[in-house]
Amino acid sequence: MRRPGLQQVVQAGAVALAIVGCRTPPPKSGDTLRISPPPQTLPTEKCVGCPREPQLSNVIADVNGTAVLALAAPRFAQLGRDQRLLAYWTSQAAAAGDPVALDQSYRHNLRIARLLRGILSRPQAVPAAMLPRLRAFARVVWLNHGLHDYETGRKEVPAFTLSDLRAAALAAQASGADLGTGSISLEYALRALEGPLFDPRVVPVRTAHAGDLTASAVNLYAGVTLRDLRGFPERYPLDSRLVKEDRALIEEVQRVPAAAAALDRALAFAAPPQRAVLEPLSEFLRTGEPEPLRTAERAWLEAAGPVDFFAGFLDRSADPRGRKAIFGAMVGVADPDHTAALAAIAQAMRKPVAVEALQLAAASGALRPGCEPPKCSRSSPTRRWRPTCAAALRRFAFPSSRCARCRADRRTRSLSKRLAPT
């Protein structure tokens, strides 16, 4: 479960204000999903272009051998008031899309996450023998952003039984915890989760690329097969869920009005180039229409600034068809001192499992999603870089080998940037 390349990026001194690539927002006070041991400074290997001082970080958890780090962002304190507020509100927009991403990844994810969070909000009520196992599994769900392993796609099964979970849930509920079951009785909710949560044979993989759509856990299709989609014109191929009702296909458009409202709040603190991104992006998240997203992508290519941000349906790797995307977002602060080292590391990445490393590099100003054709036919070094990166932005996790040569240094990026021939 360890992320190859992520620790090297940290050792090189990556500075990121917030990476919210379908990740839950920081826990509130009293939340037990997070632990805070003493700060640790990671050692730095000697390399050309690396900063002299390592970046300070806190190891806040260790989940099955994967260290979860809280990285210092000293550049944030050097931002002006407006840019700091811009970073805050865009981060709130990213966090607002988190429930959407959970639900897209697996239709039971959101209920399980709410149940775990509700129980752990009353740790004093949970049986002492159950609490460590519950916390350990909650961290796995948080890190993977769902039940399925982030890298392998296999479902993670808890180290406790349904009876253990029922006892903990009843105790937490008696202490006043909100378990997110709404008007449904707790017993009914737990019974509905028995197979999806405890049986490894029930939807064992997040994405089954070799099988039909019904074999995948992702919640992008409901009762739909590949045969049903033959000749079906999708108006919202990126941000919709396809449902089959009475032999008819329906596109349920994913809208994130809470994220749009947060972006509207950010407008008051944005510079004109940043407003050109925020306004259409807010419209897209509110309506789901594709044209505002294309406008935001074009504006994003030119919006160089100390705070970098984008949000939307970015990760297509979870869709067996490679069309629909899971919600994700990133907010970052440019750090010129670390750009050179990050650019070298990000460009050396060859595997899609290093998604976080690439996002850290992007948020630190070392890499912007740009995509050159696999076989470059440029005959002149004056050929301009054109926004073919829009497609790469929607993939963002770079799952395709066609994007292996993505190279964009944000310090010198513009639509008139000249690229040397390969």
N, C-alpha and C positions, 0 to 999 in steps of 0.2 A: 504493500500500500504506500510505500515511500515514493515521493515524487522525484524522479531523476532530474537533476539540474536545478531544482528549486533552492537547495541549500547553497549551491555554488553562487547563485544570484545574490543570496543574502550575504555570503562571504565577500562578494565583490562590492557590497555596499549599496544595494538597491534602496531607494527611498520612495515609499508609496504612502500617500495619505490614506487612501482607502481603496481596496480591491473588492468590489462587491459582484463578483461574477457568479451570480446565483448562490450567494452565501447569506446566511442569516445576519441581521444587524447585531452590533455588540450587545451582550446581555445587560439588562438593567440591574440596578442595585438589588442585591439579595438573590440574584439568579445563581444557581449552583452549577451551571454548565461550564463555568470558567474557573480555573485555579490560577493563583498568582505566586509562584515561587520567586525567590530573590532574582534580581536582574542578572543576566549572564551576557558576557561579551564574547561573541563567536570569534575564533581565531581566523586570521586571514592568510591565505597562501600568497607567496610572492609571485607577482606576475606583472607584465608590462601593462601600464595603463590603469592598474588598480589603485584606489585611493590609499593613502598612507595609513589612515585610521579606519578601523572596522566600524561598521554601523552598530550602534547600541541596540539591543533587543532584549525582550523578556520572553523566556520560554514559559508560556501560560498553560500548556498541556502537552501530553504525549499520548497519542492515540494509535495504538497498535504499531508503534515504532516510528510514527510520523510526528515530528515536532511541530507544534503550532506556535508561531512566533508573533509577538507584537513588536513591530519595527518602529524605531524612532523616526520622526519626520521633522527634522530641525528646520527645513526650508519653509514649513508651514508658518512658523512664527515670524518669518521675514515677509510674508505676504501683507498687502494692505488689507484694511478692514473689509472692503467690498469683496475682494477675492476670497478671503476666508469665509465670508457668509455665502458666497457663490459655491464654494466647496461643500459647505455644510448642507445647503438646500439640495444640491445635486446628489449628495450622499443619501439624504432623506428620500429622494426620488428612487434611488437604487434600492433602498431598503423596502420601499413600498411595493416593489415588484417581487419581493421574495416569496410571498404566498403563491403567486402565480407560477413561479418557477418550480416550487415544490409540487404543486398540483399537476403541472405539465409532465414532470418526471415520472410520476406514478400516482394513480388516482387515490391511493390510501396514504400517501406521504403526509399530507397536510393534517389529517386527523391524528396520525401517529405523532407528529411533531408537537401538536397542541396538547395531546395527552401526556407526553413525556415532560413537556415544559410545565404543565399544570401540576403534575405530581411533584416535580423537583422544586416548585415554588414553595412547598411545605416539607422541607427535608426532615424537620423534627418529627413529623408524623409518620414517615416511612419506616418500616421495620429495619433495624440496624444491619441485619444480614443482607437485606435486599438493596440498600442504598448504594454501595460501591458498584454493584453490577448494573444497576439502573443508570448511574452516572456514566459508566464506561460505554454503555450502549447509546446513550443520548449523545455522547461526544462523537461516536461513529456516525450517527445519523446527521449530526450537525456538519461534520467534516465532509461527508459524502453528499450532503444536501439531499438526503433521502435514504431509502433502504438499500439501494444498490451501490456497490463499490464504485468509486469514481473512475478507477482505471480499468478494472477487469469487467465491470458491468454485472457481476454476480451479486445475488441478494445476500445481505448480511443478516444472520439469525441471532437473536439475543441469547445470552447465557442464563436466562431465567424462563420460567414456565408461565402459562396463562394464569395459573392459580396465584403465582407470586405477583404478577402484574395486577390481578384483581385485588389482592390484599392491599397493595400499595396505593392503588387508585381509590379504594374505599376509604382508607385512612386519610388520604389527602383531601378527598371530597368532604369528609366529616370535619376537616379543619378549615373549610371554606375555600378550597382551591377551585378554580375554574378549569375544568378538564376539556373544554371545547366541544362537548357533546350536544349542546343546545337543548332542544326539547326531547331528544332521544335518551332513553334510560341508559345508565352506565353499563348494565349487564348486556343489553342489546348491542351497544357499541363495541364492547369487548368481544362478544361472540362474532361480530362481523369482521373483526380484525384477526381472528384466530388463524385462519389459513394464510392470508396475506403476510402476517407478521412472523408466524412461527413455523410454517411449512416451507422448507427450501424448494419443494417441487412446484409450488404455486408461483407462476411468472418468475422463473429463476433468473432471467437476464433482463437487463434494462432495454437493450436493443438487440433484436435477432435479425441481423441483416440477411441471413440466408432463408429465413422462413417468411410466412405471411405476416400481415400486420397484427393479427391477433396473438402472435407469439411474443410480442414485445410488451414490456411493462409500461412504456411511455404512454402518457394519457393524451395522445394526439389524435387518436381514432377510437371510435366506439361502434362496434358491430360492423366495421367496414373491412372489406377484403380488397386485394389488388384488382381482382376482376371487376369489382363495383366501380373502380376509378377509371376504367377504360372509357375514354371519350368525355370524361366529366371536366368541364371548364372551371377551374378554381379562380375565383376573384381575389381571394386572400391566401395565396399559397404559403406565405411565411408565417402569419400570425393568427391562424385559425385552427379550430378543432373540427374534424369531420365526423358527423354523426349520421347513422342510418336509422331513419324512422319511417315505418310503413313503406318500405322499399324505396324511399326517397333519400337522397343525400343532402345534408344541411351543413352549411359552414357556420360554426359558432365562432365569431370573431373575438379574439382576446383583446380586452381593453383594460388599461390600468389607470383609471381616473385619479387615484391617490398619487401616483407618480407624476402625472400631468400637473396636478395642483402644486406639488412641491417644485416642479420646474417653473411654474408661473411665479412662485415666490422668489425663485432665483433670478428672475428677469430684472428685478430692481437693482441688482448688484453686478450685472454682467456688462462687459464692454460690447460695443456694436458687433464685432465679429462673433462673440459668444452668443449674443442675442439672436444672431442669424441661425444658430444651431438650436437654441432653446425653443424658439417659437414654433418652428415646424415639428420639432421632436415632441413637444407638448401636445400639439394637435394630433400627431400620429398615435400617441399613447392614449389619447382621449377617444379617438374615433376608430382607430385601426386601419384607416385608409392608407394605401401604399404610397401615394404621391408625396405626402408630407415627409415620409421617411426618406425618400430619394432626395428631396430638397435638403433635409438635415444632413444627409451624408455628404452632399456636395459642399455645403457650407462648412462642415467639419474639417474638410481637407484644407481649408484656408484659415481656420480659426486658431492660429498659433497664439498661445497665451500661457501665463504661469500656472493656470489650472486647466487641466485637460479632463474631459468627461464625454461620456456617451452612454446611452441606454437604449434598450430595445430587445428584439428577439434575435439573438446573435448566434447561438450555437445550434447548427444544423446536424451535428454529428449524432444526436440522439434519435433522429428520425430515420427509420429504415429506408425511406425513400430519399432522404437527403434534401428535403424541401422545407419542411416546417422547422421552426427554431424554438429553443428554450430561452426564456427571458434572462437577460444578464445586463450588467452595467459595470462601468469602471469610473472612478474618480481618482485623479492623480495630480501630484505637484511636480513640476519640472525641476530637476536637480542637475545643473550643468556639470558639477564636479564629478558625477558618477556616470555621465552619459556615455563616454568613450568605452568604459569597461562593460557597461550593460549592452551596448550595441554589439560588441565583439561576442559576448556570451549569447545574446539572443540570436545572432546570425549563425552561431555554431550549432543551434538546436536542430535536431533532425527528426525528433519523434513527437507526435501530438500529445504524449503524456506530460510534456513540459508546459502545459497550458498556463499554469500560474506563473512560471518563470517568464514567459512571453508577456503576460499581462503586467507583471511587475516592471519589466523593461519598458512597456508601452506607457505605463503610468508615470515612469520616471523620465520620460522624454527621450528615450533612446530608440524607440521603434514605434512607428505607426503602421497599422495594417495596410500594406500596399502590395500589389501583386503584379509581377511581370509575367509575360507569357513563358511557358516552359522552354521554348526554343526562340531565342531572341533573334529577330531579323533586322535589327537596327543597323543601318549602314553608315550612320553619322553620329558622332558624339553630341550633336546638338539636338537630337531627338528629344522631345519633351515628354515628361512623365505625365501620363493621362490617368484619369480616375478609374482605372480598372480595379482599383483597390476597394470599390464599393462592395463588390461581391465578397472580397476577403473580409471586409468589415462584418458582413452578415454572418460569415462563418466564424470569424474571430478566434476560434479554437485552433484554426489552421489544420483541420483534419485531412486536407487534401494535399497530395504531393505537388499539385500544381502551384501551391503557394510556398514551396520550400525556398524560393528565391526572393521572398518578400523582403525588401530593403528600403527603409525610409527613415532617415535621420531627421528627427523633428527640429533640430536646431537650424537646419538649412532647408527644411521642407517648404515647398510652395508649388503651385501648379506649373510654374515656369522652371522648376528645378531641372537641371540638366544631368543626365546619367551617362557615365562613361560606358562604352561598349564592352560587352563581356568577351 
